[in-house]
Amino acid sequence: MNDANKYLMNKIIVMNKNFYIVYLFVFVTGLYAQPTIQPSDLPAAGDQWIDYGDYRQGVHTLPSLGPNQTWDYSKEFMVSDTALTKIVAPAAVPAFLKPGSFPNANLATYSVVDSTASYFLKNNTGLYIDGVYSATAGGIDKIDYSPDALVIPVPFTYNNTRNGTARLLILTKVDTINAKLTIFSNINVTAPAYGSLKTPAGQYTNTLLIKRRMENTDSVYFDLFGNGSYFLVNTSRDTSIDFYWLRSGNTRLQLMNLSTDALGTSSAGAQYADFSVTAVNDKVQESSHQEVYPNPAASGSIISIRIAEVNAHELSITDLNGKVIRKERVSGFDKVLFNTIGMMPGYYMYMVTAQDGSVLNNGRFVIQ
């Protein structure tokens, strides 16, 4: 019944992207001082940033451990995914994403485009995943953690350890058969290093490196006779390991996170955050009807470029002299967000190409 288990897990892969986003949380002060993450550093409603993702396997260097480390990932990213993330109170989530389904949550993120919302609980002991709701056709409506899944413990500093457990239940269908998936997780969070981090977005001193290990037991049950009695048909186990870099002193989120294989011996993708966003119009995230939005745009604002071609491979942006300003892999994505900070006023060209280099779409936009 491994195929049935894979089927169920594939149905929640979109939600896992939101969980992935959760690992972008917190900040720090002082040069090579040992940082401590406090409850006041946890995210707050109003925080926002852009995530840049690179999900190639085995590309990113695993972090060195211990005090006073130097990590440089500034040249290790080939961005294939961009996403605007905003932290809001659950009451600000649209009603169709059922914020009332998670009464214990006090923070949330959501995407109208993806029809998905993630809900979190923040308190004096840490940040927890409370659940996810998806309104996509044919998807799973609700993922509810009980107990909630620990993401960031507080207060937390170098060489600290915190353990926890989490359990989620998913009710869905496999073909016409009612099914449920339970995942029980043992969570171990440690802080094995601190030091200086460099990403394409900037250099950050006194960052605390967190390692989060989850050992999961997945159980699949089928209601074979349609009478509400579920039978266990498969059990499997897996392990996930994520590293993420935090800094204290304000409520901005994690600077970067890196996932590994189950053994922790090879990287499995990474994201870094750009916090230079100061104000983002919601229409930027939701404007799928325009090729470029906004156009014209103010320098330092967020621009969305729609990728309508199914065989799109790469997006490049140049100035009128042909100088390449930005180049990103866009395979499998329908939209790219990027920050125009540092771009001089004037006209810019964009071009979407296929893997063989053929031009699929092009146009221009203006920075005022």
C-alpha positions as CSV (number, residue, x, y, z in Angstrom):
1,M,0.0,0.0,0.0
2,N,3.0,2.3,-0.4
3,D,1.4,3.8,-3.5
4,A,-1.7,4.8,-1.4
5,N,0.6,6.5,1.1
6,K,2.4,8.4,-1.6
7,Y,-0.9,9.4,-3.1
8,L,-2.0,11.0,0.2
9,M,1.3,12.6,0.8
10,N,1.4,14.1,-2.7
11,K,-2.0,15.7,-2.0
12,I,-0.5,17.8,0.8
13,I,2.7,18.8,-1.0
14,V,1.3,22.3,-1.7
15,M,0.7,22.8,2.0
16,N,4.2,21.7,2.8
17,K,5.4,24.8,0.9
18,N,3.6,26.9,3.5
19,F,5.2,24.8,6.3
20,Y,8.4,25.5,4.6
21,I,7.7,29.2,4.8
22,V,7.1,28.9,8.5
23,Y,10.9,28.2,8.9
24,L,11.6,31.9,8.1
25,F,11.3,33.3,11.6
26,V,13.4,35.7,13.9
27,F,16.7,38.0,14.6
28,V,20.1,39.1,16.7
29,T,22.5,41.8,18.0
30,G,26.2,42.5,18.6
31,L,29.3,41.3,16.8
32,Y,30.1,37.6,17.4
33,A,28.2,37.8,20.7
34,Q,26.3,34.6,21.5
35,P,22.7,35.4,20.4
36,T,19.6,34.5,22.3
37,I,16.2,34.3,20.7
38,Q,13.5,35.8,23.0
39,P,9.7,35.7,22.9
40,S,9.7,39.3,21.8
41,D,11.7,38.2,18.6
42,L,8.9,36.0,17.4
43,P,7.0,37.2,14.3
44,A,4.1,39.7,14.6
45,A,1.2,40.7,12.4
46,G,2.4,43.2,9.8
47,D,5.8,41.5,9.1
48,Q,6.4,40.8,5.4
49,W,9.2,39.7,3.2
50,I,10.0,37.9,-0.1
51,D,11.2,34.3,-0.1
52,Y,13.6,33.2,-2.8
53,G,13.8,29.4,-3.2
54,D,16.3,27.1,-4.9
55,Y,15.3,23.5,-4.6
56,R,18.2,21.8,-6.4
57,Q,19.5,18.6,-4.7
58,G,23.0,18.5,-3.2
59,V,24.0,22.0,-4.3
60,H,24.1,24.0,-1.1
61,T,26.9,23.6,1.4
62,L,25.9,22.0,4.7
63,P,26.6,24.5,7.6
64,S,29.7,24.2,9.8
65,L,28.9,23.9,13.5
66,G,30.2,25.5,16.6
67,P,30.8,29.1,17.8
68,N,31.9,32.0,15.7
69,Q,31.2,30.4,12.3
70,T,31.2,32.2,8.9
71,W,28.6,31.0,6.4
72,D,28.6,32.4,2.8
73,Y,25.7,31.4,0.6
74,S,25.8,34.5,-1.5
75,K,26.8,32.7,-4.7
76,E,25.0,29.4,-4.1
77,F,21.5,30.3,-5.2
78,M,19.8,29.8,-8.6
79,V,16.4,31.1,-7.7
80,S,13.5,29.0,-9.1
81,D,10.7,30.3,-6.9
82,T,9.7,33.6,-5.4
83,A,6.8,34.3,-3.0
84,L,5.6,37.2,-1.0
85,T,4.8,36.3,2.6
86,K,2.8,38.5,5.0
87,I,2.1,37.8,8.6
88,V,-1.5,38.7,9.7
89,A,-3.9,38.1,12.5
90,P,-6.2,35.1,11.8
91,A,-9.2,37.6,11.6
92,A,-7.6,39.1,8.5
93,V,-7.7,35.8,6.6
94,P,-10.5,35.6,4.0
95,A,-13.5,33.7,5.3
96,F,-13.3,31.0,2.6
97,L,-10.0,29.9,4.2
98,K,-11.9,29.2,7.4
99,P,-9.9,31.1,10.1
100,G,-12.5,30.0,12.6
101,S,-11.3,26.4,12.2
102,F,-8.2,27.2,14.2
103,P,-9.4,29.0,17.3
104,N,-6.1,28.7,19.1
105,A,-4.1,30.4,16.4
106,N,-2.9,34.0,16.8
107,L,-0.9,34.4,13.6
108,A,-1.5,33.4,10.0
109,T,-0.2,33.6,6.4
110,Y,-2.4,33.1,3.4
111,S,-2.4,33.2,-0.4
112,V,-5.5,34.0,-2.4
113,V,-3.8,32.8,-5.5
114,D,-3.0,29.4,-4.0
115,S,-6.3,29.3,-1.9
116,T,-4.3,28.2,1.1
117,A,-3.8,29.6,4.6
118,S,-1.4,28.5,7.4
119,Y,-2.1,29.1,11.1
120,F,0.4,29.5,13.9
121,L,0.4,29.8,17.7
122,K,2.9,32.1,19.3
123,N,3.4,32.2,23.1
124,N,6.2,32.6,25.7
125,T,7.5,29.1,24.9
126,G,7.9,29.4,21.2
127,L,6.3,29.4,17.7
128,Y,4.1,26.4,16.7
129,I,2.3,25.2,13.6
130,D,-1.4,25.0,14.4
131,G,-2.7,23.9,11.0
132,V,-3.3,24.6,7.3
133,Y,-6.5,25.1,5.4
134,S,-6.7,24.6,1.6
135,A,-9.7,25.5,-0.6
136,T,-8.2,24.2,-3.8
137,A,-10.3,21.9,-5.9
138,G,-9.8,18.2,-5.2
139,G,-7.4,19.1,-2.3
140,I,-7.5,18.4,1.4
141,D,-9.5,21.0,3.3
142,K,-7.9,20.9,6.7
143,I,-4.7,19.8,8.3
144,D,-4.9,20.2,12.1
145,Y,-1.9,19.6,14.4
146,S,-2.9,18.4,17.9
147,P,-0.6,18.9,19.8
148,D,0.8,21.7,17.7
149,A,4.2,21.3,16.0
150,L,7.1,23.2,17.6
151,V,9.1,25.3,15.1
152,I,11.1,27.8,17.1
153,P,11.5,27.5,20.9
154,V,12.1,30.6,23.1
155,P,14.1,31.6,24.9
156,F,16.8,29.7,23.0
157,T,20.5,30.1,22.6
158,Y,23.7,28.2,21.6
159,N,23.8,24.6,22.7
160,N,20.2,24.6,23.9
161,T,17.9,21.7,23.1
162,R,14.1,21.4,23.1
163,N,12.0,18.3,22.4
164,G,8.3,18.0,21.5
165,T,5.7,15.9,19.8
166,A,3.0,16.7,17.3
167,R,0.2,14.8,15.6
168,L,-1.9,15.6,12.6
169,L,-5.0,14.0,11.1
170,I,-6.0,14.4,7.4
171,L,-9.4,13.1,6.2
172,T,-9.6,12.7,2.4
173,K,-10.5,10.2,-0.3
174,V,-8.6,7.8,-2.5
175,D,-10.7,7.4,-5.6
176,T,-14.1,6.8,-4.0
177,I,-12.8,5.3,-0.7
178,N,-12.8,7.5,2.5
179,A,-9.3,7.6,3.9
180,K,-7.4,9.2,6.7
181,L,-3.7,9.8,7.2
182,T,-2.2,10.3,10.7
183,I,1.3,11.6,11.1
184,F,2.9,11.4,14.6
185,S,6.1,13.4,14.9
186,N,9.0,13.5,17.4
187,I,10.6,16.9,17.2
188,N,14.1,17.7,18.3
189,V,15.4,21.3,18.1
190,T,19.0,22.3,18.9
191,A,21.2,25.3,18.4
192,P,24.5,23.9,17.3
193,A,26.2,27.1,16.0
194,Y,26.3,30.9,15.8
195,G,28.2,33.3,13.6
196,S,28.0,35.5,10.5
197,L,25.7,34.7,7.6
198,K,25.9,36.0,4.0
199,T,23.0,35.5,1.5
200,P,22.2,37.2,-1.8
201,A,20.1,39.6,0.3
202,G,22.9,40.8,2.6
203,Q,25.4,40.1,5.4
204,Y,24.2,39.4,9.0
205,T,26.4,39.1,12.0
206,N,25.5,37.2,15.2
207,T,23.0,34.8,13.7
208,L,21.9,31.7,15.6
209,L,21.8,28.4,13.7
210,I,18.9,26.2,14.6
211,K,18.6,22.5,13.6
212,R,15.1,21.0,13.6
213,R,14.8,17.2,13.2
214,M,11.4,15.5,12.8
215,E,11.0,11.8,13.0
216,N,7.6,11.0,11.5
217,T,5.4,7.9,11.6
218,D,2.8,8.0,8.8
219,S,-0.3,5.7,9.1
220,V,-2.9,5.2,6.3
221,Y,-6.4,4.0,7.1
222,F,-9.2,3.1,4.7
223,D,-12.9,2.9,5.3
224,L,-13.2,-0.1,3.1
225,F,-16.9,-0.8,3.7
226,G,-18.2,2.8,3.9
227,N,-19.5,2.4,7.4
228,G,-17.1,4.6,9.3
229,S,-14.8,1.8,10.4
230,Y,-11.2,2.5,9.3
231,F,-8.6,-0.2,8.8
232,L,-4.9,0.3,9.0
233,V,-3.4,-0.5,5.5
234,N,0.1,0.9,5.7
235,T,2.6,2.4,8.1
236,S,5.9,4.1,7.1
237,R,8.6,6.2,8.8
238,D,10.6,9.1,7.5
239,T,12.9,11.8,8.9
240,S,13.2,15.5,7.9
241,I,16.0,17.8,8.9
242,D,16.1,21.6,8.5
243,F,18.7,24.2,9.4
244,Y,17.6,27.8,9.8
245,W,19.4,31.0,10.7
246,L,17.8,33.5,13.1
247,R,18.7,36.9,14.5
248,S,17.3,38.6,17.5
249,G,16.3,42.2,18.2
250,N,13.1,42.6,16.2
251,T,10.2,40.5,14.8
252,R,11.7,39.9,11.4
253,L,11.8,36.3,10.5
254,Q,14.4,33.8,9.6
255,L,17.2,34.9,7.3
256,M,17.6,31.6,5.5
257,N,16.7,27.9,5.8
258,L,18.3,24.8,4.3
259,S,16.8,21.3,4.1
260,T,18.8,18.1,4.0
261,D,18.2,14.4,3.2
262,A,17.0,12.1,5.9
263,L,20.6,11.4,7.0
264,G,21.6,15.0,7.1
265,T,24.5,14.3,4.7
266,S,23.3,16.2,1.6
267,S,21.3,19.4,1.0
268,A,17.8,19.2,-0.5
269,G,17.0,22.9,-1.2
270,A,17.2,26.2,0.5
271,Q,15.4,29.6,0.8
272,Y,16.6,33.0,1.8
273,A,14.5,36.0,2.8
274,D,14.6,39.6,1.6
275,F,13.3,42.0,4.3
276,S,13.9,45.2,2.4
277,V,10.2,45.2,1.5
278,T,8.5,48.1,3.3
279,A,5.1,48.2,1.7
280,V,3.5,45.8,-0.7
281,N,0.1,46.2,-2.4
282,D,-1.9,43.0,-2.1
283,K,-2.7,43.2,-5.8
284,V,0.9,42.4,-6.6
285,Q,0.4,38.9,-5.2
286,E,-2.9,38.4,-6.8
287,S,-2.6,40.1,-10.2
288,S,-2.6,37.2,-12.6
289,H,-4.3,39.0,-15.4
290,Q,-1.5,41.5,-16.2
291,E,1.9,40.5,-17.6
292,V,3.7,43.0,-15.3
293,Y,2.2,44.6,-12.2
294,P,2.6,47.4,-11.3
295,N,3.8,49.1,-14.4
296,P,5.2,51.7,-14.1
297,A,6.6,50.9,-10.6
298,A,8.4,53.0,-8.0
299,S,12.0,52.1,-7.3
300,G,12.1,49.8,-4.2
301,S,8.6,48.4,-4.8
302,I,7.7,44.8,-5.6
303,I,7.0,43.8,-9.2
304,S,5.1,40.7,-10.3
305,I,5.8,39.2,-13.8
306,R,3.3,36.6,-15.0
307,I,4.7,33.4,-16.5
308,A,1.9,32.1,-18.7
309,E,3.9,29.7,-20.9
310,V,3.9,26.0,-19.7
311,N,7.3,25.4,-21.2
312,A,8.9,28.5,-19.7
313,H,12.4,27.9,-18.4
314,E,14.1,31.2,-17.7
315,L,13.3,34.8,-17.1
316,S,15.8,37.5,-17.7
317,I,15.6,41.2,-17.1
318,T,17.9,43.7,-18.8
319,D,18.3,47.4,-19.1
320,L,18.1,49.1,-22.5
321,N,21.9,48.7,-23.0
322,G,21.5,44.9,-22.7
323,K,23.0,44.6,-19.3
324,V,21.5,41.6,-17.4
325,I,19.9,42.8,-14.2
326,R,18.4,39.6,-13.1
327,K,18.0,36.0,-14.3
328,E,15.9,33.3,-12.8
329,R,14.8,29.8,-13.5
330,V,11.0,29.8,-13.8
331,S,10.1,26.2,-14.8
332,G,6.8,25.2,-13.2
333,F,5.9,28.6,-11.9
334,D,3.2,31.0,-13.0
335,K,4.5,34.2,-11.4
336,V,7.8,35.8,-10.3
337,L,8.0,38.5,-7.6
338,F,11.2,40.6,-7.3
339,N,12.3,43.7,-5.4
340,T,13.3,46.7,-7.6
341,I,15.4,48.2,-4.8
342,G,18.7,49.6,-6.3
343,M,17.2,49.8,-9.9
344,M,17.6,53.2,-11.5
345,P,14.6,54.9,-13.0
346,G,14.1,54.0,-16.7
347,Y,12.9,51.4,-19.1
348,Y,13.7,47.7,-18.5
349,M,13.1,44.7,-20.8
350,Y,12.1,41.2,-19.7
351,M,12.2,38.0,-21.7
352,V,10.9,34.5,-21.0
353,T,12.7,31.7,-22.8
354,A,12.3,27.9,-23.2
355,Q,15.0,25.5,-22.3
356,D,16.3,25.5,-25.9
357,G,16.7,29.3,-25.7
358,S,13.8,30.2,-27.9
359,V,11.9,33.3,-26.9
360,L,8.4,32.7,-25.6
361,N,7.4,36.1,-24.4
362,N,9.0,39.5,-23.9
363,G,8.0,43.0,-23.0
364,R,9.1,46.1,-21.0
365,F,8.3,47.9,-17.8
366,V,9.2,51.2,-16.3
367,I,10.9,52.2,-13.0
368,Q,9.9,55.7,-12.0
